[in-house]
């Protein structure tokens, strides 16, 4: 019997009930675990993470894991277990989006290097592209700059106009940014 029609329906920002119920269930388990609660209250978030990984994740019945939690909260990036714990215990109100984190990285860059205003937008776009796009990183690492001629994120003109900032941005990213968080 061939499929006659197919329609896709967006579930909105809240996501599907089963997803947020999954996160709520995990939140309930973690909040009611005396070991996790004690470790968090003592400031031992790393210890709480390790305990969750060994004692709560992948146990029969719910099979909680970080990947399922990421899907449940509809994050546009790889949230960390630390962020999940902070959210559960009220350390943060919400998970930051990829763009919010990129804006923060740009603000940190400006604080450290204090570029002139005429370079700010160019640097911001280059920084965001360098962090989020492996092709941009490859072009810069291999010094195959001619590939910028066909790249929509960073054009050859933009790259030229960066002047001395072309080398500073990749060094900043290598020294201060965990690219994995933006995937």
C-alpha positions as CSV (number, residue, x, y, z in Angstrom):
1,X,0.0,0.0,0.0
2,X,1.9,3.1,-1.2
3,X,1.9,6.3,0.9
4,X,-0.4,8.8,-0.7
5,X,0.3,11.9,1.5
6,X,2.9,12.9,3.9
7,X,2.7,16.0,6.1
8,X,5.2,17.2,8.7
9,X,4.0,19.2,11.7
10,X,6.3,21.4,13.8
11,X,5.9,20.7,17.6
12,X,7.1,24.2,18.6
13,X,9.7,25.3,21.1
14,X,8.3,23.4,24.0
15,X,8.9,20.1,22.1
16,X,7.0,16.9,22.5
17,X,5.5,16.1,25.9
18,X,7.5,12.8,26.0
19,X,10.7,14.8,25.7
20,X,10.1,17.3,28.5
21,X,8.6,14.6,30.7
22,X,11.9,12.6,30.2
23,X,13.9,15.6,31.5
24,X,11.5,16.2,34.3
25,X,11.8,12.6,35.4
26,X,15.6,12.9,35.3
27,X,15.4,16.2,37.3
28,X,13.2,14.4,39.9
29,X,15.7,11.5,40.2
30,X,18.7,13.8,40.6
31,X,17.1,16.2,43.0
32,X,16.0,13.4,45.2
33,X,19.3,11.6,45.2
34,X,21.0,12.5,48.5
35,X,24.5,11.9,47.2
36,X,24.1,14.2,44.2
37,X,22.4,16.8,46.3
38,X,25.2,16.7,49.0
39,X,28.0,16.9,46.4
40,X,26.3,19.8,44.7
41,X,25.7,21.7,47.9
42,X,29.4,21.2,48.9
43,X,30.5,22.6,45.5
44,X,31.7,19.3,44.2
45,X,30.0,19.5,40.8
46,X,32.7,17.2,39.3
47,X,31.9,14.6,41.9
48,X,28.2,14.9,41.2
49,X,28.9,14.4,37.5
50,X,30.9,11.3,38.2
51,X,28.2,9.9,40.5
52,X,25.5,10.5,37.9
53,X,27.5,8.9,35.2
54,X,28.1,5.7,37.2
55,X,25.0,5.4,39.4
56,X,22.1,7.1,37.4
57,X,23.0,6.9,33.7
58,X,22.1,3.8,31.7
59,X,20.3,2.0,34.5
60,X,17.3,-0.2,33.5
61,X,13.9,1.4,33.4
62,X,14.8,4.9,32.1
63,X,18.3,4.5,30.6
64,X,19.1,8.2,31.1
65,X,22.2,9.5,29.3
66,X,23.5,12.8,28.2
67,X,22.5,12.4,24.5
68,X,18.9,11.7,25.4
69,X,18.8,14.7,27.8
70,X,20.2,16.9,25.0
71,X,17.4,15.8,22.7
72,X,14.8,16.2,25.4
73,X,15.7,19.9,26.0
74,X,16.0,20.6,22.3
75,X,19.4,22.3,22.6
76,X,21.0,23.6,19.4
77,X,24.4,22.6,20.8
78,X,26.1,20.0,23.0
79,X,25.1,20.9,26.5
80,X,27.3,19.5,29.3
81,X,26.3,17.4,32.2
82,X,27.6,20.3,34.4
83,X,25.0,22.6,32.8
84,X,22.2,20.0,33.3
85,X,23.1,19.8,37.0
86,X,23.3,23.6,37.3
87,X,19.9,23.8,35.7
88,X,18.3,21.2,37.9
89,X,19.6,22.8,41.2
90,X,18.8,26.4,40.0
91,X,22.4,27.5,39.3
92,X,21.2,28.6,35.8
93,X,17.7,29.5,34.6
94,X,18.0,28.1,31.1
95,X,20.4,26.5,28.7
96,X,22.2,29.1,26.6
97,X,21.8,28.8,22.8
98,X,24.7,28.4,20.5
99,X,24.4,32.1,19.4
100,X,24.3,33.3,23.0
101,X,27.6,31.5,23.7
102,X,29.1,32.8,20.5
103,X,28.2,36.4,21.6
104,X,29.8,35.8,25.0
105,X,33.0,34.5,23.2
106,X,33.1,37.6,21.1
107,X,32.7,39.8,24.2
108,X,35.5,38.0,25.9
109,X,37.7,38.4,22.8
110,X,37.0,42.2,22.8
111,X,37.8,42.4,26.5
112,X,41.2,40.8,26.0
113,X,42.3,42.2,22.6
114,X,40.3,45.5,22.4
115,X,40.1,45.8,18.6
116,X,39.1,49.1,16.9
117,X,35.4,49.4,16.2
118,X,36.1,49.3,12.4
119,X,37.1,45.7,12.8
120,X,34.5,44.6,15.3
121,X,31.9,43.2,12.9
122,X,34.5,41.5,10.7
123,X,36.1,39.9,13.8
124,X,32.7,38.8,15.2
125,X,31.7,37.1,12.0
126,X,35.1,35.5,11.5
127,X,35.2,34.3,15.1
128,X,31.7,32.8,14.9
129,X,32.5,31.1,11.6
130,X,35.9,29.8,12.8
131,X,34.3,28.3,15.9
132,X,31.3,26.7,14.2
133,X,32.5,25.7,10.8
134,X,35.2,23.0,10.3
135,X,35.7,24.1,6.7
136,X,36.8,27.6,7.8
137,X,39.2,26.1,10.4
138,X,40.6,23.8,7.7
139,X,41.1,26.7,5.2
140,X,43.0,28.7,7.9
141,X,45.0,25.7,9.2
142,X,46.0,24.6,5.7
143,X,46.5,28.2,4.5
144,X,44.4,27.5,1.4
145,X,42.9,31.0,1.5
146,X,41.8,30.9,-2.1
147,X,38.9,28.7,-0.9
148,X,37.4,31.8,0.7
149,X,36.5,33.0,-2.8
150,X,33.7,30.5,-2.8
151,X,32.8,30.5,0.9
152,X,29.6,32.1,1.9
153,X,30.5,32.6,5.6
154,X,33.8,34.4,5.2
155,X,34.5,36.0,1.9
156,X,37.9,36.7,0.4
157,X,37.3,40.5,0.9
158,X,36.3,40.0,4.6
159,X,39.4,37.8,5.2
160,X,41.7,40.5,3.6
161,X,40.0,43.3,5.6
162,X,40.8,41.5,8.9
163,X,44.5,42.5,8.5
164,X,46.4,41.3,11.6
165,X,43.3,39.8,13.2
166,X,43.4,36.8,10.8
167,X,46.0,35.1,13.0
168,X,44.8,36.4,16.4
169,X,41.3,34.9,16.2
170,X,42.4,31.3,15.6
171,X,45.0,31.6,18.4
172,X,42.3,32.9,20.7
173,X,40.0,30.0,19.8
174,X,42.8,27.5,20.4
175,X,43.6,29.0,23.8
176,X,40.2,29.8,25.2
177,X,37.3,28.1,23.4
178,X,36.1,24.5,23.6
179,X,34.8,24.0,20.1
180,X,33.0,20.8,21.2
181,X,30.4,22.9,23.1
182,X,29.3,24.4,19.8
183,X,28.6,21.2,17.9
